[in-house]
Amino acid sequence: MIRLNLLLTLILIACALSVVTSQHNARKLFVELEKEQELARQLAIELGQLQLEQSTWALQARVEKIASEQIRMRVLDPSQVRIIMPENVMNTNTAGGIP
């Protein structure tokens, strides 16, 4: 009977230690999960800021201002614009591609 009690006590201690170990591992994994979720939130905020910055840099008015001031570009008068089409493109625009 004493041997059985001793064996059951050892089994109980082993089970208790395994429960403590698994709880400790679960807590470590939960802390790591929270850190990664916080990092994901910070990256999402940074992505939003970068998208806003990109849209600001690409505004049409800003591009036109830089083009006119720094590069000295100007908008052409529509009467000065000529569109020249290559001959092979004009021939394929006809019905069935036959000139």
Backbone torsions as a table, in degrees:
resi	resn	phi	psi	omega
1	MET	NA	-38.8	-179.9
2	ILE	-65.2	-40.0	179.4
3	ARG	-63.8	-39.0	179.3
4	LEU	-65.4	-43.0	177.6
5	ASN	-62.7	-42.1	178.9
6	LEU	-63.8	-43.6	178.5
7	LEU	-63.1	-44.1	178.9
8	LEU	-65.0	-36.4	177.7
9	THR	-65.4	-43.5	177.6
10	LEU	-63.8	-40.4	177.0
11	ILE	-64.1	-41.2	178.7
12	LEU	-62.4	-42.6	178.8
13	ILE	-64.5	-42.4	179.1
14	ALA	-62.9	-42.8	178.0
15	CYS	-64.0	-42.1	179.5
16	ALA	-62.9	-42.7	178.3
17	LEU	-64.4	-38.7	178.9
18	SER	-67.7	-35.1	176.8
19	VAL	-65.3	-44.9	179.3
20	VAL	-62.1	-43.4	179.7
21	THR	-63.2	-44.5	-179.1
22	SER	-67.0	-37.8	177.0
23	GLN	-64.7	-40.4	178.7
24	HIS	-63.0	-44.7	178.3
25	ASN	-63.6	-39.2	178.5
26	ALA	-63.2	-41.3	179.0
27	ARG	-66.1	-40.3	177.5
28	LYS	-62.6	-43.0	179.3
29	LEU	-66.1	-36.9	178.7
30	PHE	-65.6	-41.7	177.5
31	VAL	-62.6	-42.3	178.1
32	GLU	-63.6	-40.5	177.6
33	LEU	-61.0	-44.1	179.4
34	GLU	-63.6	-39.1	177.9
35	LYS	-63.4	-43.0	-179.7
36	GLU	-67.5	-36.4	177.2
37	GLN	-66.6	-38.6	176.6
38	GLU	-64.3	-41.9	176.6
39	LEU	-61.5	-41.1	178.2
40	ALA	-63.0	-40.2	177.6
41	ARG	-64.6	-42.4	179.0
42	GLN	-64.5	-40.2	178.6
43	LEU	-67.3	-35.8	177.3
44	ALA	-65.2	-40.1	177.6
45	ILE	-64.8	-44.0	179.7
46	GLU	-63.9	-38.4	177.7
47	LEU	-62.1	-43.8	177.8
48	GLY	-61.3	-41.8	178.7
49	GLN	-65.1	-41.5	179.5
50	LEU	-67.7	-36.7	177.2
51	GLN	-66.0	-39.2	177.0
52	LEU	-64.6	-43.2	178.4
53	GLU	-63.1	-41.2	179.2
54	GLN	-63.7	-42.4	179.6
55	SER	-66.5	-32.7	177.5
56	THR	-67.8	-43.3	-179.1
57	TRP	-67.4	-27.0	-174.5
58	ALA	-97.9	10.0	179.2
59	LEU	-60.7	138.3	-176.9
60	GLN	-59.6	-42.2	-178.9
61	ALA	-63.2	-39.3	179.1
62	ARG	-66.3	-43.4	179.3
63	VAL	-62.1	-44.0	178.8
64	GLU	-64.0	-40.1	180.0
65	LYS	-62.6	-46.8	179.4
66	ILE	-64.6	-40.8	-179.7
67	ALA	-62.9	-40.9	-177.8
68	SER	-77.8	-37.0	-175.9
69	GLU	-84.3	-47.3	-172.8
70	GLN	-89.2	-38.4	-175.8
71	ILE	-100.4	-8.4	-179.7
72	ARG	61.4	37.1	175.6
73	MET	-84.8	157.4	177.8
74	ARG	-141.6	158.8	178.3
75	VAL	-82.0	131.7	-179.2
76	LEU	-78.6	151.0	172.1
77	ASP	-71.7	134.4	-178.7
78	PRO	-55.5	-26.1	179.1
79	SER	-72.1	-17.0	179.6
80	GLN	-90.2	-7.3	-176.4
81	VAL	-88.9	130.6	175.7
82	ARG	-125.2	132.0	177.9
83	ILE	-103.6	123.0	-178.5
84	ILE	-113.3	122.5	179.9
85	MET	-104.6	135.5	174.5
86	PRO	-64.9	153.4	-176.4
87	GLU	-63.9	-41.2	-177.8
88	ASN	-64.9	-28.0	176.5
89	VAL	-72.4	-39.0	179.6
90	MET	-66.3	-37.1	-179.3
91	ASN	-69.5	-32.1	-179.3
92	THR	-79.4	-13.5	178.2
93	ASN	-80.4	-10.7	178.5
94	THR	-77.3	168.1	-176.3
95	ALA	-61.5	125.1	176.2
96	GLY	70.9	5.6	179.7
97	GLY	77.6	10.4	179.8
98	ILE	-101.6	128.3	-178.4
99	PRO	-69.2	NA	NA
